Amino acid sequence: MERIPCPHCGPRPLAEFSYGGEVVPRPDPEPADDATWGAYLYVRSNPKGPQSERWVHIHGCRRWFTLTRDTATHRILDTPLRKEEA
Ligand SMILES: [Zn+2]
């Protein structure tokens, strides 16, 4: 069974988590045009290799965190705490 290392609870079964998607930096709202917002909302890089992702421990502590996962091997490379969670 695949396990996800929650930075708050430790390693837990994948079934306890929900995937939140790739980390995409939010554009500055003032100078951003429709194309920039469209890209922010709908375009993803879908890399083969390391990718920063948001996950939530939905059946545990219910907290969001960011981890880096290799999309080719599904190996989790790290789970840094976000600044507001640290
Ligand atoms: Zn947790």
PDB file of the backbone (N, CA, C, O) and the ligand in Angstrom, with CONECT records:
HET     ZN  A 101       1
ATOM      1  N   MET A   1       0.845  -1.186   0.000  1.00  0.00           N
ATOM      2  CA  MET A   1       0.000   0.000   0.000  1.00  0.00           C
ATOM      3  C   MET A   1       0.881   1.237   0.000  1.00  0.00           C
ATOM      4  O   MET A   1       1.834   1.345   0.773  1.00  0.00           O
ATOM      5  N   GLU A   2       0.543   2.169  -0.883  1.00  0.00           N
ATOM      6  CA  GLU A   2       1.304   3.401  -0.974  1.00  0.00           C
ATOM      7  C   GLU A   2       0.987   4.296   0.225  1.00  0.00           C
ATOM      8  O   GLU A   2      -0.163   4.398   0.651  1.00  0.00           O
ATOM      9  N   ARG A   3       2.022   4.938   0.758  1.00  0.00           N
ATOM     10  CA  ARG A   3       1.855   5.801   1.927  1.00  0.00           C
ATOM     11  C   ARG A   3       2.341   7.208   1.586  1.00  0.00           C
ATOM     12  O   ARG A   3       3.320   7.397   0.863  1.00  0.00           O
ATOM     13  N   ILE A   4       1.620   8.192   2.137  1.00  0.00           N
ATOM     14  CA  ILE A   4       1.969   9.606   1.952  1.00  0.00           C
ATOM     15  C   ILE A   4       2.469  10.121   3.301  1.00  0.00           C
ATOM     16  O   ILE A   4       1.808   9.921   4.320  1.00  0.00           O
ATOM     17  N   PRO A   5       3.638  10.787   3.319  1.00  0.00           N
ATOM     18  CA  PRO A   5       4.147  11.314   4.592  1.00  0.00           C
ATOM     19  C   PRO A   5       3.516  12.664   4.922  1.00  0.00           C
ATOM     20  O   PRO A   5       3.974  13.701   4.441  1.00  0.00           O
ATOM     21  N   CYS A   6       2.476  12.652   5.733  1.00  0.00           N
ATOM     22  CA  CYS A   6       1.868  13.909   6.196  1.00  0.00           C
ATOM     23  C   CYS A   6       2.872  14.588   7.134  1.00  0.00           C
ATOM     24  O   CYS A   6       3.359  13.950   8.067  1.00  0.00           O
ATOM     25  N   PRO A   7       3.195  15.879   6.906  1.00  0.00           N
ATOM     26  CA  PRO A   7       4.160  16.547   7.782  1.00  0.00           C
ATOM     27  C   PRO A   7       3.641  16.741   9.206  1.00  0.00           C
ATOM     28  O   PRO A   7       4.413  17.083  10.101  1.00  0.00           O
ATOM     29  N   HIS A   8       2.345  16.528   9.424  1.00  0.00           N
ATOM     30  CA  HIS A   8       1.764  16.725  10.753  1.00  0.00           C
ATOM     31  C   HIS A   8       1.488  15.410  11.474  1.00  0.00           C
ATOM     32  O   HIS A   8       1.527  15.366  12.704  1.00  0.00           O
ATOM     33  N   CYS A   9       1.208  14.332  10.728  1.00  0.00           N
ATOM     34  CA  CYS A   9       0.804  13.050  11.321  1.00  0.00           C
ATOM     35  C   CYS A   9       1.795  11.921  11.048  1.00  0.00           C
ATOM     36  O   CYS A   9       1.737  10.881  11.704  1.00  0.00           O
ATOM     37  N   GLY A  10       2.698  12.108  10.093  1.00  0.00           N
ATOM     38  CA  GLY A  10       3.601  11.038   9.704  1.00  0.00           C
ATOM     39  C   GLY A  10       3.035  10.255   8.527  1.00  0.00           C
ATOM     40  O   GLY A  10       2.005  10.632   7.968  1.00  0.00           O
ATOM     41  N   PRO A  11       3.711   9.149   8.142  1.00  0.00           N
ATOM     42  CA  PRO A  11       3.270   8.366   6.985  1.00  0.00           C
ATOM     43  C   PRO A  11       1.899   7.721   7.225  1.00  0.00           C
ATOM     44  O   PRO A  11       1.675   7.086   8.255  1.00  0.00           O
ATOM     45  N   ARG A  12       0.990   7.892   6.263  1.00  0.00           N
ATOM     46  CA  ARG A  12      -0.370   7.346   6.346  1.00  0.00           C
ATOM     47  C   ARG A  12      -0.758   6.774   4.992  1.00  0.00           C
ATOM     48  O   ARG A  12      -0.165   7.134   3.975  1.00  0.00           O
ATOM     49  N   PRO A  13      -1.757   5.879   4.966  1.00  0.00           N
ATOM     50  CA  PRO A  13      -2.184   5.283   3.691  1.00  0.00           C
ATOM     51  C   PRO A  13      -2.707   6.344   2.716  1.00  0.00           C
ATOM     52  O   PRO A  13      -3.324   7.328   3.124  1.00  0.00           O
ATOM     53  N   LEU A  14      -2.454   6.129   1.442  1.00  0.00           N
ATOM     54  CA  LEU A  14      -2.877   7.052   0.386  1.00  0.00           C
ATOM     55  C   LEU A  14      -4.377   7.334   0.440  1.00  0.00           C
ATOM     56  O   LEU A  14      -4.803   8.441   0.112  1.00  0.00           O
ATOM     57  N   ALA A  15      -5.183   6.355   0.846  1.00  0.00           N
ATOM     58  CA  ALA A  15      -6.644   6.506   0.883  1.00  0.00           C
ATOM     59  C   ALA A  15      -7.098   7.612   1.834  1.00  0.00           C
ATOM     60  O   ALA A  15      -8.234   8.074   1.728  1.00  0.00           O
ATOM     61  N   GLU A  16      -6.247   8.047   2.755  1.00  0.00           N
ATOM     62  CA  GLU A  16      -6.618   9.108   3.688  1.00  0.00           C
ATOM     63  C   GLU A  16      -6.440  10.504   3.096  1.00  0.00           C
ATOM     64  O   GLU A  16      -6.806  11.495   3.728  1.00  0.00           O
ATOM     65  N   PHE A  17      -5.874  10.592   1.876  1.00  0.00           N
ATOM     66  CA  PHE A  17      -5.502  11.888   1.306  1.00  0.00           C
ATOM     67  C   PHE A  17      -6.314  12.206   0.058  1.00  0.00           C
ATOM     68  O   PHE A  17      -6.876  11.319  -0.585  1.00  0.00           O
ATOM     69  N   SER A  18      -6.360  13.481  -0.263  1.00  0.00           N
ATOM     70  CA  SER A  18      -6.943  13.939  -1.512  1.00  0.00           C
ATOM     71  C   SER A  18      -5.919  14.828  -2.216  1.00  0.00           C
ATOM     72  O   SER A  18      -5.261  15.663  -1.595  1.00  0.00           O
ATOM     73  N   TYR A  19      -5.805  14.626  -3.519  1.00  0.00           N
ATOM     74  CA  TYR A  19      -4.849  15.358  -4.341  1.00  0.00           C
ATOM     75  C   TYR A  19      -5.402  16.733  -4.678  1.00  0.00           C
ATOM     76  O   TYR A  19      -6.545  16.849  -5.121  1.00  0.00           O
ATOM     77  N   GLY A  20      -4.602  17.780  -4.474  1.00  0.00           N
ATOM     78  CA  GLY A  20      -5.048  19.141  -4.749  1.00  0.00           C
ATOM     79  C   GLY A  20      -4.503  19.737  -6.016  1.00  0.00           C
ATOM     80  O   GLY A  20      -4.917  20.827  -6.414  1.00  0.00           O
ATOM     81  N   GLY A  21      -3.580  19.050  -6.665  1.00  0.00           N
ATOM     82  CA  GLY A  21      -3.065  19.531  -7.934  1.00  0.00           C
ATOM     83  C   GLY A  21      -1.665  20.095  -7.844  1.00  0.00           C
ATOM     84  O   GLY A  21      -1.068  20.204  -6.773  1.00  0.00           O
ATOM     85  N   GLU A  22      -1.173  20.447  -9.010  1.00  0.00           N
ATOM     86  CA  GLU A  22       0.171  21.007  -9.144  1.00  0.00           C
ATOM     87  C   GLU A  22       0.215  22.399  -8.517  1.00  0.00           C
ATOM     88  O   GLU A  22      -0.755  23.151  -8.600  1.00  0.00           O
ATOM     89  N   VAL A  23       1.327  22.735  -7.896  1.00  0.00           N
ATOM     90  CA  VAL A  23       1.506  24.082  -7.356  1.00  0.00           C
ATOM     91  C   VAL A  23       1.721  25.043  -8.515  1.00  0.00           C
ATOM     92  O   VAL A  23       2.663  24.893  -9.294  1.00  0.00           O
ATOM     93  N   VAL A  24       0.830  26.039  -8.622  1.00  0.00           N
ATOM     94  CA  VAL A  24       0.917  27.040  -9.682  1.00  0.00           C
ATOM     95  C   VAL A  24       0.928  28.407  -9.010  1.00  0.00           C
ATOM     96  O   VAL A  24      -0.015  28.749  -8.296  1.00  0.00           O
ATOM     97  N   PRO A  25       1.988  29.199  -9.227  1.00  0.00           N
ATOM     98  CA  PRO A  25       2.034  30.523  -8.595  1.00  0.00           C
ATOM     99  C   PRO A  25       0.884  31.413  -9.082  1.00  0.00           C
ATOM    100  O   PRO A  25       0.616  31.489 -10.281  1.00  0.00           O
ATOM    101  N   ARG A  26       0.216  32.077  -8.151  1.00  0.00           N
ATOM    102  CA  ARG A  26      -0.904  32.962  -8.491  1.00  0.00           C
ATOM    103  C   ARG A  26      -0.357  34.260  -9.073  1.00  0.00           C
ATOM    104  O   ARG A  26       0.535  34.867  -8.481  1.00  0.00           O
ATOM    105  N   PRO A  27      -0.880  34.706 -10.237  1.00  0.00           N
ATOM    106  CA  PRO A  27      -0.378  35.964 -10.819  1.00  0.00           C
ATOM    107  C   PRO A  27      -0.863  37.172 -10.025  1.00  0.00           C
ATOM    108  O   PRO A  27      -1.873  37.112  -9.325  1.00  0.00           O
ATOM    109  N   ASP A  28      -0.120  38.267 -10.152  1.00  0.00           N
ATOM    110  CA  ASP A  28      -0.531  39.527  -9.539  1.00  0.00           C
ATOM    111  C   ASP A  28      -1.823  39.975 -10.222  1.00  0.00           C
ATOM    112  O   ASP A  28      -1.846  40.070 -11.449  1.00  0.00           O
ATOM    113  N   PRO A  29      -2.908  40.257  -9.475  1.00  0.00           N
ATOM    114  CA  PRO A  29      -4.208  40.522 -10.106  1.00  0.00           C
ATOM    115  C   PRO A  29      -4.273  41.799 -10.941  1.00  0.00           C
ATOM    116  O   PRO A  29      -5.036  41.850 -11.905  1.00  0.00           O
ATOM    117  N   GLU A  30      -3.515  42.806 -10.610  1.00  0.00           N
ATOM    118  CA  GLU A  30      -3.642  44.075 -11.337  1.00  0.00           C
ATOM    119  C   GLU A  30      -3.155  44.010 -12.777  1.00  0.00           C
ATOM    120  O   GLU A  30      -3.921  44.339 -13.683  1.00  0.00           O
ATOM    121  N   PRO A  31      -1.913  43.600 -13.029  1.00  0.00           N
ATOM    122  CA  PRO A  31      -1.483  43.615 -14.428  1.00  0.00           C
ATOM    123  C   PRO A  31      -1.917  42.381 -15.220  1.00  0.00           C
ATOM    124  O   PRO A  31      -1.682  42.328 -16.427  1.00  0.00           O
ATOM    125  N   ALA A  32      -2.544  41.387 -14.580  1.00  0.00           N
ATOM    126  CA  ALA A  32      -2.863  40.139 -15.275  1.00  0.00           C
ATOM    127  C   ALA A  32      -4.054  40.322 -16.228  1.00  0.00           C
ATOM    128  O   ALA A  32      -5.093  40.855 -15.840  1.00  0.00           O
ATOM    129  N   ASP A  33      -3.889  39.876 -17.467  1.00  0.00           N
ATOM    130  CA  ASP A  33      -4.979  39.932 -18.439  1.00  0.00           C
ATOM    131  C   ASP A  33      -5.711  38.577 -18.469  1.00  0.00           C
ATOM    132  O   ASP A  33      -5.365  37.668 -17.716  1.00  0.00           O
ATOM    133  N   ASP A  34      -6.715  38.451 -19.336  1.00  0.00           N
ATOM    134  CA  ASP A  34      -7.514  37.228 -19.391  1.00  0.00           C
ATOM    135  C   ASP A  34      -6.678  36.003 -19.745  1.00  0.00           C
ATOM    136  O   ASP A  34      -6.911  34.918 -19.213  1.00  0.00           O
ATOM    137  N   ALA A  35      -5.709  36.172 -20.638  1.00  0.00           N
ATOM    138  CA  ALA A  35      -4.879  35.035 -21.037  1.00  0.00           C
ATOM    139  C   ALA A  35      -4.037  34.532 -19.864  1.00  0.00           C
ATOM    140  O   ALA A  35      -3.842  33.327 -19.702  1.00  0.00           O
ATOM    141  N   THR A  36      -3.540  35.470 -19.046  1.00  0.00           N
ATOM    142  CA  THR A  36      -2.743  35.097 -17.871  1.00  0.00           C
ATOM    143  C   THR A  36      -3.601  34.342 -16.865  1.00  0.00           C
ATOM    144  O   THR A  36      -3.170  33.332 -16.310  1.00  0.00           O
ATOM    145  N   TRP A  37      -4.834  34.839 -16.625  1.00  0.00           N
ATOM    146  CA  TRP A  37      -5.731  34.153 -15.686  1.00  0.00           C
ATOM    147  C   TRP A  37      -6.158  32.794 -16.236  1.00  0.00           C
ATOM    148  O   TRP A  37      -6.267  31.823 -15.487  1.00  0.00           O
ATOM    149  N   GLY A  38      -6.398  32.728 -17.536  1.00  0.00           N
ATOM    150  CA  GLY A  38      -6.757  31.445 -18.149  1.00  0.00           C
ATOM    151  C   GLY A  38      -5.651  30.423 -17.984  1.00  0.00           C
ATOM    152  O   GLY A  38      -5.907  29.259 -17.676  1.00  0.00           O
ATOM    153  N   ALA A  39      -4.425  30.862 -18.189  1.00  0.00           N
ATOM    154  CA  ALA A  39      -3.287  29.953 -18.020  1.00  0.00           C
ATOM    155  C   ALA A  39      -3.151  29.527 -16.561  1.00  0.00           C
ATOM    156  O   ALA A  39      -2.843  28.369 -16.276  1.00  0.00           O
ATOM    157  N   TYR A  40      -3.379  30.460 -15.639  1.00  0.00           N
ATOM    158  CA  TYR A  40      -3.290  30.139 -14.209  1.00  0.00           C
ATOM    159  C   TYR A  40      -4.335  29.102 -13.810  1.00  0.00           C
ATOM    160  O   TYR A  40      -4.048  28.201 -13.022  1.00  0.00           O
ATOM    161  N   LEU A  41      -5.533  29.225 -14.348  1.00  0.00           N
ATOM    162  CA  LEU A  41      -6.625  28.342 -13.954  1.00  0.00           C
ATOM    163  C   LEU A  41      -6.598  26.988 -14.651  1.00  0.00           C
ATOM    164  O   LEU A  41      -6.959  25.978 -14.048  1.00  0.00           O
ATOM    165  N   TYR A  42      -6.171  26.951 -15.925  1.00  0.00           N
ATOM    166  CA  TYR A  42      -6.386  25.730 -16.710  1.00  0.00           C
ATOM    167  C   TYR A  42      -5.141  25.062 -17.272  1.00  0.00           C
ATOM    168  O   TYR A  42      -5.196  23.881 -17.617  1.00  0.00           O
ATOM    169  N   VAL A  43      -4.022  25.768 -17.378  1.00  0.00           N
ATOM    170  CA  VAL A  43      -2.851  25.183 -18.022  1.00  0.00           C
ATOM    171  C   VAL A  43      -1.920  24.617 -16.960  1.00  0.00           C
ATOM    172  O   VAL A  43      -1.545  25.312 -16.016  1.00  0.00           O
ATOM    173  N   ARG A  44      -1.555  23.364 -17.119  1.00  0.00           N
ATOM    174  CA  ARG A  44      -0.627  22.718 -16.200  1.00  0.00           C
ATOM    175  C   ARG A  44       0.555  22.176 -17.006  1.00  0.00           C
ATOM    176  O   ARG A  44       0.421  21.829 -18.180  1.00  0.00           O
ATOM    177  N   SER A  45       1.717  22.111 -16.346  1.00  0.00           N
ATOM    178  CA  SER A  45       2.922  21.710 -17.064  1.00  0.00           C
ATOM    179  C   SER A  45       2.999  20.202 -17.263  1.00  0.00           C
ATOM    180  O   SER A  45       3.623  19.749 -18.223  1.00  0.00           O
ATOM    181  N   ASN A  46       2.381  19.406 -16.386  1.00  0.00           N
ATOM    182  CA  ASN A  46       2.356  17.949 -16.488  1.00  0.00           C
ATOM    183  C   ASN A  46       3.740  17.367 -16.776  1.00  0.00           C
ATOM    184  O   ASN A  46       3.920  16.672 -17.775  1.00  0.00           O
ATOM    185  N   PRO A  47       4.717  17.645 -15.911  1.00  0.00           N
ATOM    186  CA  PRO A  47       6.082  17.189 -16.188  1.00  0.00           C
ATOM    187  C   PRO A  47       6.251  15.697 -15.936  1.00  0.00           C
ATOM    188  O   PRO A  47       5.511  15.095 -15.157  1.00  0.00           O
ATOM    189  N   LYS A  48       7.229  15.117 -16.603  1.00  0.00           N
ATOM    190  CA  LYS A  48       7.658  13.753 -16.299  1.00  0.00           C
ATOM    191  C   LYS A  48       8.896  13.915 -15.426  1.00  0.00           C
ATOM    192  O   LYS A  48       9.987  14.185 -15.927  1.00  0.00           O
ATOM    193  N   GLY A  49       8.718  13.749 -14.119  1.00  0.00           N
ATOM    194  CA  GLY A  49       9.808  13.961 -13.174  1.00  0.00           C
ATOM    195  C   GLY A  49       9.289  14.672 -11.953  1.00  0.00           C
ATOM    196  O   GLY A  49       8.095  14.598 -11.664  1.00  0.00           O
ATOM    197  N   PRO A  50      10.156  15.368 -11.217  1.00  0.00           N
ATOM    198  CA  PRO A  50       9.742  16.035  -9.977  1.00  0.00           C
ATOM    199  C   PRO A  50       8.699  17.125 -10.222  1.00  0.00           C
ATOM    200  O   PRO A  50       8.814  17.920 -11.154  1.00  0.00           O
ATOM    201  N   GLN A  51       7.683  17.142  -9.365  1.00  0.00           N
ATOM    202  CA  GLN A  51       6.623  18.144  -9.446  1.00  0.00           C
ATOM    203  C   GLN A  51       6.180  18.498  -8.028  1.00  0.00           C
ATOM    204  O   GLN A  51       5.997  17.611  -7.194  1.00  0.00           O
ATOM    205  N   SER A  52       6.005  19.799  -7.750  1.00  0.00           N
ATOM    206  CA  SER A  52       5.447  20.237  -6.463  1.00  0.00           C
ATOM    207  C   SER A  52       3.933  20.131  -6.526  1.00  0.00           C
ATOM    208  O   SER A  52       3.313  20.603  -7.479  1.00  0.00           O
ATOM    209  N   GLU A  53       3.334  19.509  -5.509  1.00  0.00           N
ATOM    210  CA  GLU A  53       1.890  19.252  -5.496  1.00  0.00           C
ATOM    211  C   GLU A  53       1.291  19.610  -4.151  1.00  0.00           C
ATOM    212  O   GLU A  53       1.967  19.556  -3.124  1.00  0.00           O
ATOM    213  N   ARG A  54       0.010  19.979  -4.163  1.00  0.00           N
ATOM    214  CA  ARG A  54      -0.750  20.231  -2.943  1.00  0.00           C
ATOM    215  C   ARG A  54      -1.563  18.981  -2.626  1.00  0.00           C
ATOM    216  O   ARG A  54      -2.182  18.383  -3.506  1.00  0.00           O
ATOM    217  N   TRP A  55      -1.547  18.603  -1.360  1.00  0.00           N
ATOM    218  CA  TRP A  55      -2.313  17.454  -0.876  1.00  0.00           C
ATOM    219  C   TRP A  55      -3.010  17.863   0.415  1.00  0.00           C
ATOM    220  O   TRP A  55      -2.538  18.744   1.133  1.00  0.00           O
ATOM    221  N   VAL A  56      -4.123  17.226   0.700  1.00  0.00           N
ATOM    222  CA  VAL A  56      -4.814  17.455   1.964  1.00  0.00           C
ATOM    223  C   VAL A  56      -5.050  16.107   2.632  1.00  0.00           C
ATOM    224  O   VAL A  56      -5.463  15.140   1.993  1.00  0.00           O
ATOM    225  N   HIS A  57      -4.779  16.067   3.931  1.00  0.00           N
ATOM    226  CA  HIS A  57      -4.995  14.845   4.721  1.00  0.00           C
ATOM    227  C   HIS A  57      -6.454  14.843   5.161  1.00  0.00           C
ATOM    228  O   HIS A  57      -6.774  15.129   6.315  1.00  0.00           O
ATOM    229  N   ILE A  58      -7.323  14.516   4.224  1.00  0.00           N
ATOM    230  CA  ILE A  58      -8.765  14.708   4.392  1.00  0.00           C
ATOM    231  C   ILE A  58      -9.353  13.800   5.476  1.00  0.00           C
ATOM    232  O   ILE A  58     -10.308  14.194   6.146  1.00  0.00           O
ATOM    233  N   HIS A  59      -8.811  12.607   5.661  1.00  0.00           N
ATOM    234  CA  HIS A  59      -9.313  11.690   6.685  1.00  0.00           C
ATOM    235  C   HIS A  59      -8.333  11.592   7.850  1.00  0.00           C
ATOM    236  O   HIS A  59      -8.161  10.530   8.449  1.00  0.00           O
ATOM    237  N   GLY A  60      -7.698  12.716   8.157  1.00  0.00           N
ATOM    238  CA  GLY A  60      -6.749  12.767   9.262  1.00  0.00           C
ATOM    239  C   GLY A  60      -6.806  14.145   9.886  1.00  0.00           C
ATOM    240  O   GLY A  60      -7.834  14.544  10.434  1.00  0.00           O
ATOM    241  N   CYS A  61      -5.706  14.872   9.803  1.00  0.00           N
ATOM    242  CA  CYS A  61      -5.636  16.198  10.429  1.00  0.00           C
ATOM    243  C   CYS A  61      -6.352  17.279   9.612  1.00  0.00           C
ATOM    244  O   CYS A  61      -6.557  18.386  10.110  1.00  0.00           O
ATOM    245  N   ARG A  62      -6.738  16.972   8.356  1.00  0.00           N
ATOM    246  CA  ARG A  62      -7.467  17.884   7.459  1.00  0.00           C
ATOM    247  C   ARG A  62      -6.638  19.120   7.106  1.00  0.00           C
ATOM    248  O   ARG A  62      -7.197  20.175   6.805  1.00  0.00           O
ATOM    249  N   ARG A  63      -5.327  18.997   7.143  1.00  0.00           N
ATOM    250  CA  ARG A  63      -4.464  20.139   6.822  1.00  0.00           C
ATOM    251  C   ARG A  63      -3.848  19.945   5.447  1.00  0.00           C
ATOM    252  O   ARG A  63      -3.564  18.826   5.018  1.00  0.00           O
ATOM    253  N   TRP A  64      -3.648  21.088   4.759  1.00  0.00           N
ATOM    254  CA  TRP A  64      -3.017  21.097   3.442  1.00  0.00           C
ATOM    255  C   TRP A  64      -1.512  21.164   3.608  1.00  0.00           C
ATOM    256  O   TRP A  64      -1.010  21.755   4.564  1.00  0.00           O
ATOM    257  N   PHE A  65      -0.796  20.558   2.679  1.00  0.00           N
ATOM    258  CA  PHE A  65       0.658  20.650   2.648  1.00  0.00           C
ATOM    259  C   PHE A  65       1.137  20.453   1.222  1.00  0.00           C
ATOM    260  O   PHE A  65       0.396  19.992   0.355  1.00  0.00           O
ATOM    261  N   THR A  66       2.389  20.812   1.000  1.00  0.00           N
ATOM    262  CA  THR A  66       3.016  20.680  -0.304  1.00  0.00           C
ATOM    263  C   THR A  66       4.071  19.601  -0.232  1.00  0.00           C
ATOM    264  O   THR A  66       4.845  19.548   0.724  1.00  0.00           O
ATOM    265  N   LEU A  67       4.111  18.744  -1.227  1.00  0.00           N
ATOM    266  CA  LEU A  67       5.185  17.763  -1.328  1.00  0.00           C
ATOM    267  C   LEU A  67       5.700  17.742  -2.750  1.00  0.00           C
ATOM    268  O   LEU A  67       5.033  18.215  -3.670  1.00  0.00           O
ATOM    269  N   THR A  68       6.887  17.193  -2.926  1.00  0.00           N
ATOM    270  CA  THR A  68       7.467  17.027  -4.247  1.00  0.00           C
ATOM    271  C   THR A  68       7.461  15.552  -4.578  1.00  0.00           C
ATOM    272  O   THR A  68       8.003  14.735  -3.833  1.00  0.00           O
ATOM    273  N   ARG A  69       6.832  15.208  -5.725  1.00  0.00           N
ATOM    274  CA  ARG A  69       6.696  13.814  -6.137  1.00  0.00           C
ATOM    275  C   ARG A  69       7.245  13.654  -7.544  1.00  0.00           C
ATOM    276  O   ARG A  69       7.045  14.516  -8.400  1.00  0.00           O
ATOM    277  N   ASP A  70       7.936  12.549  -7.778  1.00  0.00           N
ATOM    278  CA  ASP A  70       8.391  12.226  -9.129  1.00  0.00           C
ATOM    279  C   ASP A  70       7.223  11.567  -9.851  1.00  0.00           C
ATOM    280  O   ASP A  70       6.793  10.479  -9.470  1.00  0.00           O
ATOM    281  N   THR A  71       6.706  12.223 -10.895  1.00  0.00           N
ATOM    282  CA  THR A  71       5.512  11.719 -11.574  1.00  0.00           C
ATOM    283  C   THR A  71       5.793  10.455 -12.386  1.00  0.00           C
ATOM    284  O   THR A  71       4.858   9.735 -12.737  1.00  0.00           O
ATOM    285  N   ALA A  72       7.043  10.174 -12.687  1.00  0.00           N
ATOM    286  CA  ALA A  72       7.380   8.966 -13.444  1.00  0.00           C
ATOM    287  C   ALA A  72       7.428   7.738 -12.546  1.00  0.00           C
ATOM    288  O   ALA A  72       7.036   6.647 -12.960  1.00  0.00           O
ATOM    289  N   THR A  73       7.903   7.911 -11.328  1.00  0.00           N
ATOM    290  CA  THR A  73       8.071   6.767 -10.423  1.00  0.00           C
ATOM    291  C   THR A  73       7.093   6.794  -9.252  1.00  0.00           C
ATOM    292  O   THR A  73       6.991   5.805  -8.526  1.00  0.00           O
ATOM    293  N   HIS A  74       6.378   7.886  -9.048  1.00  0.00           N
ATOM    294  CA  HIS A  74       5.484   8.118  -7.905  1.00  0.00           C
ATOM    295  C   HIS A  74       6.242   8.181  -6.583  1.00  0.00           C
ATOM    296  O   HIS A  74       5.625   8.130  -5.518  1.00  0.00           O
ATOM    297  N   ARG A  75       7.552   8.290  -6.633  1.00  0.00           N
ATOM    298  CA  ARG A  75       8.353   8.392  -5.422  1.00  0.00           C
ATOM    299  C   ARG A  75       8.232   9.795  -4.846  1.00  0.00           C
ATOM    300  O   ARG A  75       8.332  10.774  -5.586  1.00  0.00           O
ATOM    301  N   ILE A  76       8.023   9.909  -3.552  1.00  0.00           N
ATOM    302  CA  ILE A  76       7.909  11.206  -2.900  1.00  0.00           C
ATOM    303  C   ILE A  76       9.296  11.654  -2.479  1.00  0.00           C
ATOM    304  O   ILE A  76      10.006  10.947  -1.764  1.00  0.00           O
ATOM    305  N   LEU A  77       9.672  12.849  -2.937  1.00  0.00           N
ATOM    306  CA  LEU A  77      11.037  13.318  -2.744  1.00  0.00           C
ATOM    307  C   LEU A  77      11.186  14.121  -1.460  1.00  0.00           C
ATOM    308  O   LEU A  77      12.207  14.004  -0.783  1.00  0.00           O
ATOM    309  N   ASP A  78      10.188  14.938  -1.106  1.00  0.00           N
ATOM    310  CA  ASP A  78      10.242  15.665   0.162  1.00  0.00           C
ATOM    311  C   ASP A  78       8.862  16.212   0.501  1.00  0.00           C
ATOM    312  O   ASP A  78       7.979  16.277  -0.354  1.00  0.00           O
ATOM    313  N   THR A  79       8.691  16.602   1.757  1.00  0.00           N
ATOM    314  CA  THR A  79       7.431  17.199   2.218  1.00  0.00           C
ATOM    315  C   THR A  79       7.748  18.427   3.064  1.00  0.00           C
ATOM    316  O   THR A  79       7.602  18.388   4.286  1.00  0.00           O
ATOM    317  N   PRO A  80       8.178  19.514   2.432  1.00  0.00           N
ATOM    318  CA  PRO A  80       8.491  20.705   3.230  1.00  0.00           C
ATOM    319  C   PRO A  80       7.236  21.334   3.798  1.00  0.00           C
ATOM    320  O   PRO A  80       6.172  21.287   3.180  1.00  0.00           O
ATOM    321  N   LEU A  81       7.362  21.919   4.969  1.00  0.00           N
ATOM    322  CA  LEU A  81       6.255  22.660   5.568  1.00  0.00           C
ATOM    323  C   LEU A  81       6.155  24.003   4.884  1.00  0.00           C
ATOM    324  O   LEU A  81       7.170  24.635   4.589  1.00  0.00           O
ATOM    325  N   ARG A  82       4.919  24.445   4.628  1.00  0.00           N
ATOM    326  CA  ARG A  82       4.728  25.771   4.082  1.00  0.00           C
ATOM    327  C   ARG A  82       4.994  26.783   5.195  1.00  0.00           C
ATOM    328  O   ARG A  82       4.885  26.462   6.379  1.00  0.00           O
ATOM    329  N   LYS A  83       5.344  28.010   4.799  1.00  0.00           N
ATOM    330  CA  LYS A  83       5.723  29.019   5.788  1.00  0.00           C
ATOM    331  C   LYS A  83       4.611  29.267   6.795  1.00  0.00           C
ATOM    332  O   LYS A  83       4.882  29.427   7.985  1.00  0.00           O
ATOM    333  N   GLU A  84       3.334  29.302   6.325  1.00  0.00           N
ATOM    334  CA  GLU A  84       2.246  29.588   7.253  1.00  0.00           C
ATOM    335  C   GLU A  84       1.948  28.401   8.169  1.00  0.00           C
ATOM    336  O   GLU A  84       1.263  28.561   9.179  1.00  0.00           O
ATOM    337  N   GLU A  85       2.456  27.205   7.827  1.00  0.00           N
ATOM    338  CA  GLU A  85       2.239  26.024   8.658  1.00  0.00           C
ATOM    339  C   GLU A  85       3.402  25.786   9.608  1.00  0.00           C
ATOM    340  O   GLU A  85       3.251  25.077  10.603  1.00  0.00           O
ATOM    341  N   ALA A  86       4.567  26.374   9.315  1.00  0.00           N
ATOM    342  CA  ALA A  86       5.762  26.113  10.104  1.00  0.00           C
ATOM    343  C   ALA A  86       5.683  26.783  11.461  1.00  0.00           C
ATOM    344  O   ALA A  86       6.610  26.668  12.262  1.00  0.00           O
TER     345      ALA A  86
HETATM  346 ZN    ZN A 101      -2.154  14.715   8.758  1.00  0.00          ZN2+
END
